[in-house]
Amino acid sequence: MPSRLPIQDIFAGLVTSIGTAIRYWFHYTLVAFAWLGVVPLTACRIYKCLFTGSVSSLLTLPLDMLSTENLLADCLQGCFVVTCTLCAFISLVWLREQIVHGGAPIWLEHAAPAFNAAGHHQNEAPVGGNGAENAAADQPANPVGENAVLGENPDAQDGQAEEEEEDNEEEDDAGVEDAADANNGAQDDMNWNALEWDRAAEELTWERMLGLDGSLVFLEHVFWVVSLNTLFILVFAFCPYHIGHFSLVGLGFEEHVQASHFEGLITTIVGYILLAITLIICHALATLVKFHRSRRLLGVCYIVVKVSLLVVVEIGVFPLICGWWLDICSLEMFDATLKDRELSFQSAPGTTMFLHWLVGMVYVFYFASFILLLREVLRPGVLWFLRNLNDPDFNPVQEMIHLPIYRHLRRFILSVIVFGSIVLLMLWLPIRIIKSLLPNFLPYNVMLYSDAPVSELSLELLLLQVVLPALLEQGHTRQWLKGLVRAWTVTAGYLLDLHSYLLGDQEENENSANQQVNNNQPARNNNAVPAGEGLHAAHQAILQQGGPVGFQPYRRPFNFPLRIFLLIVFMCITLLIASLICLTLPVFAGRWLMSFWTGTAKIHELYTAACGLYVCWLTIRAVTVLVAWMPQGRRVIFQKVKEWSLMIMKTLIVAVLLAGVVPLLLGLLFELVIVAPLRVPLDQTPLFYPWQDWALGVLHAKIIAAITLMGPQWWLKTVIEQVYANGIRNIDLHYIIRKLAAPVISVLLLSLCVPYVIASGVVPLLGVTAEMQNLVHRRIYPFLLMVVVLMGILSFQVRQFKRLYEHIKNDKYLVGQRLVNYERKSGKQGPSTPPPQSSQE
């Protein structure tokens, strides 16, 4: 080969690479246009066409598809529609799996036991609708699927073909026909993922489905996705909406629905309710005239509508009720009225409803978490009326499928009563007591902007980065709360002679201590309630009718009902006192501490409460540490105090450098490079606020640290990982200063000082005008940033060209590669035989 590649070879290789890049660019552009343009746009235009309510919109739909008006807004709305249809499709598939594996309700498969009774003498299930509902109410949450047993019956499989060919109306034995239908469904469910489906699933990968493998097969997938979107919009949105709309118009409730600002949502839910009632009636008629296949199909459709409505009620309506009730009970705490809430709802109904739903969801979540903590302390069987969220047999979706509607309605009403009563006890009543005892303490200051000289941004940053992580630490806070609950339980047990009822007998506790620890371990490791099942269980698990799970016997004292009543009263008084302390002590401490910083200016109570909580947390943490050290003696305490004081000094030095100096320099550099050139004209002087620069610098430092830890291996990532690995207790001050703080601060100082020296020291010596000096002084920082970026791009392109050069050379001249054994050269100069070689062409 020549020593240097000819120009024509380089040019030919460059043209080939450019052609390949252009081909890939066209293909990926087509993929992006199809999935991010065509699919969302067609979904949005079809959605608007169907809900316009006019025939002309259907006629002009092809032209509307090609319209270029509101492309971006329609694409975003179409992405939301496609996401909803995709979620609906996945939910249907998942619900099908739940019905297949958990078994259909008894009222849906009531004839299957009759067919099996010939060989096994099983009891027949009631046929009527109400009787079937009552029978389902007596069944466990997860009944064994009987259709799966039928799928294993060879006699039923042999007679399956003949029975399917007969007409439903001419069938004399309804039980045999319905059992064959159930067997057919079970057999299909068992065979639907056969070898061919597995092979097709292996061939259909994400790259092939989305078109990222270079083929055009994805165009067929785009067509099917558009068709699926249209079908789901028509079935799950258009039909229920118009059913509800015509019903509301006929009943005269249209004006009331329009006044709610959620006309579409309420109308669709009403349509689903009417559709469920219609399906129940049709199912009863099909059962009466013995249309068994139609009866099964109508029953499955009713289950789908029923589960969907229950999910909306439990995940949407119930947290919304809790959020509004919390807001209403806390109006006096913020010096607000119902008129203010009505005005805010009229101005922004969607935002108001979402915020109330979010508050209610958080309340339900923490209530369920507290119930889990109570189960770790109390005797098994005390909370028999609440379902155990850690029970492996607990499946809320199966309960939605099997239990009748009146059971769910009763649970919902009882959940509303329980949660609402707790809000009254722990929020409304303490506020009334505080207003009567401390008239000047309330209301809380919740203004949006502060008159204090301290920046709101820095306070929010302090709250988010320092206070909340410490307060949300699950380890110590959860253990403290658990210890308080245990101490209260022991006290109440001895005062009311209910120790055996609440905690069990001492002998049994001592004998089964290890077993209880093992049983409670999953609860400790999984103290956060799952987002789907836990939230549903929090409202659905009130007052179950089943027997206690994991029941442990106890000694029943004299006047047991009276003692239980006194226990409930004692619990209410304790919750009231705890709520009074939580509403007053942190805010009072925070106001007192913030007054030293801000003076008499009013600050948002979120900051004062967070500051007070943080101080209380630090105090309790220090007290617990000292109590743990007390049994070790005075000498050990002094040694520990000395060690901790040294560690705190090192930590403060590191915090000043890494959390003070570095963020301040980084924020100031960002202000000079980005913010000031964009916001301040040349004829004005920029003003710098150190607090805001430091706050932004902290955010930028965290982002840079996260990107560094996720990026490739280099010296900064190695140093940060080593600092994280050492932790606070093994902090190495010399290593942090020498390897991390000094290099980073040096680079930031050079980035700030070198442009300033050039603009203020060198440029005036050149004899330029004052306007030019001002221009250079204001634009030198972004100019140098542009120079650095261009140098980085050029160096990257040079490396890429070298790789292209090597690639062209290897394609044209490389014949093969030889693997040669490596041997160290001997220090002596002497004849030696050549080493053996193993070559591979």
N, C-alpha and C positions, 0 to 999 in steps of 0.2 A: 504494500500500500504506500501511497505517497506520504511524505512527512507532514504535509498539510492537505486538508481536504480542498478539492477544487471548488470554485465559486458556484459552478452549475449544480454540483451535488448538494451543497448547502441550500441553494435556492430551491431545488427540487424537493428536498426534505422539508423545507419550511412551507412550501406550497401544499405538500401532502398533509402536514400537521394542521395547517390553517383550514384545509378542506374538511378534515375530520372534525375539527372543533366547530366549524360552521354547521356540519351535518348534525352533530349532537346538540348544538344550540337550537337549530330548527325543531328537532324532535322534542327536546325538553320544553321549548316554548309552546309547542302544540299540546303537550301534556298539561302544562300549567294553564293554558287557555281553556282546555276542555274541563279540567276539574275545578279550577278557580273562577272560570268565567261562564262557560256554557251551562254546567250543572246548576250552580246557584241562580243564574239569571233565569233559566227556564223554570226553576222551582218558584221563584218570586213572581214571575209574570203569570204563570198558571194559577198561583195562589190568588193574586189580585184579580185575575179574570173570573175565577169561580165565585169570589166574594163580592164582585161588583153588583151582581144581581140583575144584569141586563143581558138580553140576547145579542145585542150589538157587540158586546165585549167578546163573546165567543166567536163571532164572525171576523172580528179584527184581530184575533189572537195571533195568527201568523205574522201580521205586520207589527204587532206589539213586540213579538220576539226579536225582530230586527231593529227595533227602535234604539237610538243612542241616548235617550234622555234618562237622566238619573242612573247612570250605569253603576257608579260606585255605591250609592245607597241601596240600589236593588241587589247588587252582588252581596253586600253585607247582610241585608235582610234575607236573601236567598240562602246564605250560609247558615243562618239561624233556622230557617225552615228545613234545610237538609239535615241539620243536626237533630232537630226534633223528630223527623221521620226515621232517621237512623236509630235514635234511641228507642222509638216506638217499635221498630223491627226487632232490635236486640231484646227488648223487654218481652215481646211476644214469644221469641224463641226460648228465652229463659223461663217464662211462665209455662210453656209447653214442657220443658224439662222437669219443672217442679211437679206438674200434674202427672207426668210419666213415672217419675221416681217416687213421689210421695203418694201416688194413688189419687184417682178422682173422688169427688164426694160420693157418699152413699146414695144420695138421691139421684145422682147421675148414672150410677151403675146398679140400680136396685134389682134388676133382673138377673144379674150375673150369679148371685148366690143361689137363686132358684135352679139354675142349670147345674150348678155344682152339687146341689143337694142330693142328686141321684146317687152319687158315690160317697159323699162325705156328710150328708144329713145336716147341712148348715141351716141356720135360721134365715127366713126370708125377711128382707127389709121392707118397710111400708112403702106403698106405691104413691099415695097422695102427696101433694106438694107440702102442706103444713106438717103432715106426719113425717115426711122426709127431713124437713128442717129440724124438727124436734129430735129425730133420730141422730142427725148429724151433730146436734148439740151435746148428745151424750157420748160421742166418740172422742178418743184422745186427739191431741193436736196433730200427731203424725200417724194416722192409721196405715196398716199394711196394705199396699196396693193389691187388690184382688185380681185385677186384670193381668198382672204379671204372673199370677198362679195359673190363670187360664191359658196364657201363652205357652205354658209348659205341658198342657194337656194334649196328648197325641190324638185322642178321639175327636176333640174339638177341631184340631187342625185337619183331620181327614175329611170331616163333613163341612169344612169351611166353604169350599167352592160351590157345592150344591146349594147350600143355604143362601149364599149371596145372589144366586140367579133367580130366586123366588121373589115374588112381589110382597111388599109389607102388608098390604091389605088382605091378601089371600093366605097369610100365615096363620095357622090355627094355634100354634104354641108360641106365645109371645116371649116366653123365657128363653126358649132355644134360639130364636132369632136374635134377640138382644145379646145373648151370650156369644153368639157367633160374631156379631159386630164388635163386641168388646175384644174378642180374641183376635179379630182382624186388626184392630187398632194396636193391640199389644204386640202382635207379630210384626206389623209395620214398624213400630217403634223399636223393636229389637233388631230389625234388618235394615234400617234406613242408612246406617253407616257401615255398609259392607265393604268388601275389598276394593270395589270400583270407586266408592266414595273416598276411601283412604288414598288411592292412587291419584285421584283428581285433586285432593287436597294437597298432596305432595307436589304435584305439578304447578298448582296455582299458588304462587308466592306473592308477597306484597309488591315486589318489583314488577312481576308480570301483570298483576292486577291493575296497578297504577300506571303501567307503561314505562317504567324506569329501566327496563331491560333492553330497550331499543326497538321492540316490536310494536306493531299497530293493533294488537289484540285488545288493547284497553278501550278502543273505540266501541267495541261491543259492550264492554262493561259500563261505559258512559251511557249508552242507550238504555241498558237495563236499570241503571240507577235513576235516570230521568223517569222511566216508566214506573219504577217503584215509588218515587216521590209523588208522582201524579196519583197513583192508586191510593197511597196513604193519605194524601191531602183530601181526596174525594171521600174516602171511607171514614177516616178518623177526625176530620175537621168539618168538611162541607155538610155531610148528612146530619151529624149531631147538632151543628149550629142552626141549620134551617128547621130541624124538628123543634128545637127549643124556641126559635124565633116565632114560628107559626103558633106554637102553644102559648107563648107569652102574649102575643098579639090577640089571640082568641080569648085569653083570660083577662085582658085589660091591664097587664102589669108592665107594659112596655115603657111607660114614662118613669116608673120607679127604677127599672133596670138602667135606663139611660142616665138617670141622676147619680148612679153609683160610680161613674167614670170607668167601669170595667164591664161594659156591655157585652163585648165579645166573649170574655171568659165566663161570665155568669150564664149567658145564653147557651154556651156550649155545655156547661155542667148540667143545666136543666135538660138539655137535649139528651145527654147521657143517662140521666135519671129516668126520663121517659122511655128511653130505649131499653133500659134494664127492666122496667115494668112491662113493656111490650114483650120482651123476651121471656119473662116469667109466664105471661098469659099464653104465649104461643107454645111454650114448653108444656104447660098443663094441657092445652088442646091436643098437642101431638101425642102426649101420653094417653089421653082419653081415647083417641082414634087409633092408637097403636102404630103411629109412624115412628118407628124406633130409631131409624137413622137420622131423621129430621129432629127427633127429640134429643139425640146425643149432640148434634151440631148446635142446636139452640142452647143446650145446657152449657157447652163449652164457650159459646159467645157470651152467655150471661156471666160465666166465671171471669172472663176477660174484662167485661165492663165493671163487674163488682169489684175486682181487685184494683182496677184503675181508680175507681171512685174512692175506695178505702185508702189508697196511697195518697190521693189528693187531700183527703180529710185529715189523715194522720200526720203527713209531712208538711202540708200547707196550711190547712185551716186551724188545727190545734195550736201550733206555735204562734200563729197570727192572733188568736184569741188571747193566749198568754201574754204576748207582747203588748196588746192594747190594754189588757187589765193591769199589767205592771205600770204602764204609762198613766192610766187613770188614777191608780192608787198613789202615784208619786207626784201628782200635779202640785201639791202644796210644797213639796220639797224644792221645786224650781220656780215657785211663784207664778205658775201658769194656770190657765183655765181651759175648760173644754172648748170655749170659743177660739182660743189660740190654736188648739189642735185641729179644729174644723177648718180654720183659715189655711193652716199649713197643708191639710189634706186637699183643699180646693186648689191650692197653687201648684202642688206637686204630688198628685195621688200615687203615682208609681213609686217614687222614692220613699214617701211616707209609709206605704204598706210594706215595702221591702225592709226598711229599718225596723219596723215593729216585728216583722217576721223573724229577722235576724236576732233581735233581743229575746224573743220568745224561744227560739231554737237554742240559744246559749243557756237560757234558764232551764229548759228541759234537759239539756245535756248535763249540766252540773248537778241537777237533781238526781239523774240516773247514776252519776258517778258517786254521789253521796250514799245512795242506796247500796252500791257495791261495797263501799267502805263499811257500812253498817253490818253487812253480811259477814265481814271478816271479824267483827267484834262479837256480835250477838250469837246466842245459841242457835244451831240449825233448827228451824221450825218456828222461831218467833215471828219472822216475816213471812208467814205462810200465805197471806193474802196478796203478796207481790211475787211475780214470776222472777225466777233467778236468771239473770242475763247471761251467766256463765254456764247455764245448763246446756249440755250438748244436744239435748232433744228439743230445745226451744227453737222453733222456726216460725217467725211471724207471718211469712208468706203462706205457709201451710195452714196457719190459723185463718188467714183471710180466705183461703180457698174452701176450707171445710166448715168453719163455724157460720151459723146463720147471721142474718143482718141484725136481728134484734139483740143478739149478744154483743155485737160490735157497737151498736147504738148505746146499750147499757154501759159498756166500758167507757165509751167516749164521755157520757154524761158524768159518770163517777170520776173520771180523770179530771174533767173540768172543775168539779166540786173540790176535789182534793188540792189541785194546784192553785185554784183561786183562793181557797181558805188559807193556804200557806202564805200566799202573797199578802192577804189581809193581816195575818198574824205578824209577819216579819217586815212589812213595809208600811202599810197604812197606819196601823196602831202605833208603832214607834214614832212615826212622824207626828202624830197627834200628841203623844207624850212629850216629845222634844219641843214642840211649839208651846206647850203649856208650861214646861219647866224652864226652858231656855228660849225666850221669845226672840232674842237677837241672833241666835245661831243660824236659823234658817231665814231665807232660802239660800241654797247654794248658788254661787256665782258661775253661771254657764254662758257668759257672753262669748261671742265668737272672736272678738279682738280685745287685746289688753292695752291699757294705758300705761303699763309698766315700762321702764326704760330697758328691760331685758327683752331680747328678741324671742318671739313665740317659737321660732324655728329651733333655737338652741334648747328651749325647754322641752319641746316635743322630742328632740333628739335624745336628751338626757332621759326622758321617760321611756323611750323605745329601746335604747341601747343599754341602759344601766338598770333602771328600776324594774321594768317588767320581766326581763330574764331572771332576775333574782326572785321576784315574787311568784313567778310561774314555775320555779324549780320544784319538780314533783317529789324529790327525795325527802328533804327535811320538812317541807310544809305538810305533806301527806302524813308523815309519821307523827308530827305534832298534833294534827287534827285527829288522827286515830287514837293517840294517847289521851286527848281530851275526852273523846267519846267513851273510851274504856273507863276513864276515871269517873265520868258522870254515870255510866251504867253501874259501876260498882257501888257508888254512893247511893243511887236510887234503889239498887237491889237490897242493900242493907237497911236503908231507912224504911222501905215498904215490905221487907221480907220477901222480895221477889228475886233474890240472887239466883236461886235454882232455875227460875223461869227465864231470866235474861241471859245468864252466862252458863247455866248447867251446874251440876254438883262438882265440888272440888275433886272428889276421888275420880270421877269420870274424866274430868278435864286433865288430871295428872296422868291417867292411864292412856288417854288418847291424844296427848299433846302432839306427838309426832304425826299422827294421822291428820289432825287439824292443820298443822303447818303445811303438810303436803297438799291437803285439799285447798288451802287458801293461797298456795303459791301461784296458780294461774291468775287469780284475781289481782295479786300484787304486780305480776308482770304485765298484766293487761288492764291497768286501772282506767285507761281511756276507753270510753264506750265506743264501739264501732259506729261509723256514721250512719249506716243504713239500719241494721238490726237494733242497735242500742236505742236510737231515738224513737223508733217505732215501739220498742218494748217499754220505754219509759211511760208512754201513754196507754199502751194496750195491756200492760201487765198489772193493772189495778184490780184488786178484788177477784182473783181467780176462784173458780168453783172446785178445782181439783184438790186432792189431798196434799199435805205438806211434803216437800221433797227433802230428803235427808233429815227426817225428824229425829230429835233426841229427847228422851223422856225427862221429865222434871217433877219436882215436888210441888203439889198444889197446896198453897197455904189457906188459912181460914179467911173468909170474906174475900175470895179471889176476885169477883167482879168489881167490888169497891176498890180494891188495891189497884186493879188495872185502870179504873177511872182516875184515881189519884196519880198514877204514873203518867197518864195522858196529860193531866193538868200540870204536873211538874215539868213535863217535856215542853208544853206550850209556854210556861213561864220562863224556862231556860232559853228557848228560842227567842222570846221577846227580849230578854236581857242581852243575849248575844247580839241581836240585831241593833239594839240601842248602842252597845259598845262599838260595833263596826261602823255605825253611821256617824258617831261623834268623835271618838278618840283619834282616828287617823287624820280626819279633817282638822281638828283642833290643833294637833301637833304640827301638821303641815302648815297651817296658817301662822302659827307662832314662829316656826323656823323660817318660812319665806318672808316674814316681816323684817328679819335682819338683812335680807338681800334686796327686797324691793320697796321697803318702807310701807307707807300706807296705801299704795296702789293695789287695786283689786286684781287678782289673778284667777284664771279659770280653776275651778275646784278640782278638775282632773289632775292638775299639777300638785295642788296641796294635798289631795288624798293620796296620790302616788308617793309623794315625799314622806307623808306621815306613815304610810304603810311600810315604806322602805326602812324608816327609822325604827319602827316597831319590830320589823323583821330582824334588823341588826341587833337590837336589844335582846330579843328572845334568843337569837343564835348565840350571842355572847354569854347569856345566862346559862343556856344548856351546856355550852363548852366548859364553863367554870364548874357547874355541878358535876360534869363527868370527870373533871380533874380533882375535885375535892378529896375523894378517898385515897389519892396517891400521896398526900402529904404536902407540906409547905415548900419543901426543897424542890420537889418535882414541879410544883406550880410555878415557882420562880424560874426554873429552867425552861418550862414551856412558854412562859411570858417573854423571856429573853429571846427564844427562838422565833416566836411569832412577831415580836417587835422588829427583829432583824429582817424577817421575811416581808413585813409590811413596809419597812423603809426601802428595801430593794424594789418592791412592787410599786411604791410611789414614784421612785426615780424612773423606772421603766414606763410607768403611766404618763409621767410628765413628758418624756421623750417621744414615745410612740403614740400616745393619745392626746398630746398637747402640741408639741412642736411640729411633728410631721403633718398632722391634719391642718394646722394653721398655715404652714408653708404650702401645702398642696392646695388648700382652698384659695390662698392668695394668688398662686400661679394660675389656677383655673379662672379666677376673676380677671387677671391681666390678659390672659390669652383668649378667652372665649367671651366672657360676659361684658367686660368694658368696651371692647371694639364693637360689639353688636348693639349695645344699649345706649352708650354715651356718644353724642356727636363730637366732632373735633373742636368746636368752639366752646365746649363745656368741660368742666373739670370733674373727673370721676371721684366719687367718695367711696371709701372702703370702710366696712364695718367688720371689725375683727371677730365678733361673736358669730355673725352669719358666715364669714369665711371659714371659721373653725368648724361650724356645724356642717357646711357643705364638704369640707375637707375630710371629716370623719366618714361621711357617706362614701366619698370617692375612695378613701383608703380601704374601707371594707370591700368595695367593689373590686378594687385592684388586687387586694389580697385573695379574694375568692377566685378571680380569673387566673391569678398566678398559681394557686393550688390546683386548678383544673387544667392548666397548661402543661407544656413539656417540662422536662427536668432541666433546671439551671440553678445558679447559685442562690438566687433569692428564694426560690421554692424550697431548696434544701434547708436554708436557714430558718424559714418560717415553720417548716415541718419539725425541725429540731426544737424550736421554742415551744411549739404546741405539745410535743412529746414530753418535754421536761415539766411543763405545768408550773403552777405558782409555788408549790411546796419545794420543788427542786430548781427554782429559778437561778439561772447563771447570769449574773449582772455583767460580768466582764465579757462573756461571749455575746450577749445581746448588744452591748454598746459597740464592740469591735466589729462584729459581723453584720449587724442589721441597722442599728441606729446611725452610726457614723457614716457608712456609705450612702444610705438613703438621704440623710440630712445634707451631706456634701453635694450630692447631685441636685437636690432641690435648691440649695443656696446658690450653686453655680448657675442653674437655670434662671434664678431671679436676678442675680447680681451681674452676670456677664452682659446681658442686653442693656441693663441700666447703665453700666459703665460705658458701653459703646455709645448709647444715646445721649448721656449727660456729659461724658468726658472726651470722647473722641470726635463726635460729630461737630461740636462747637469749634474745635480747632481747625476744621476744614473751611470755616468762613461762610457757612450757608446762612440763609435767612431764618428769621424767627419762625415763620410758618413752616419751613422745611424741618427745623428742629422739633417743632411740636408734632408734625406728622411722623417723623422718625421715632420720637419718644412714645407716641401712642400706638404705632403700628409695628414696632420692632418685634414684640413678643409673638403676634400671629405670623409675622414674616419668618422668624426663625423656626416656628413650628412647621410652617409650610416647607422650609428648606430641609428640616429633619425628615418629614414625611416623604419628600421627593428623593432624598438620599436612600431611604429605606426601600422605596419602590424600585429605584435604579439597581440597588444591590440585589434585590430579589429577581429582577429581570436578567441581570448578569448571570446569576446562578441558574436560572431557567434556561438561558441560551447555552450555557456550558453543558447542561444535561441534554439539550436537544442536539448539540454538536456530537456528544458521545453516542447518542442514540443513532444518528445518521451514520456515523463512522462504523458502528457495530453492525448495522443493517447491511451496509454495502461491502465491508471488508472482513468482518469476523467470520472465521471458518469453524473454530471450535475453541474449547477451553480445556486446559490440562490442570489436574490437581497434583501438586508436587509436595512430597513430604518435607517438612521444615526441620532442619538440623542446625544447631548452633555451630558456628565456626570455631575450630580449635585454635588455641593461642600459638601452638607450634606450627611452623611452616614445614611441611613435609608432604611426601607423596601420599595420596589417599585415593581410594577408589570412589567413583561417583556413587552417590546414594541411590538406592532403588526408587523407581518412579512408578506410580500408578496413574495411568492416564485414562481419560474418558472423553471421547470425542462427541 
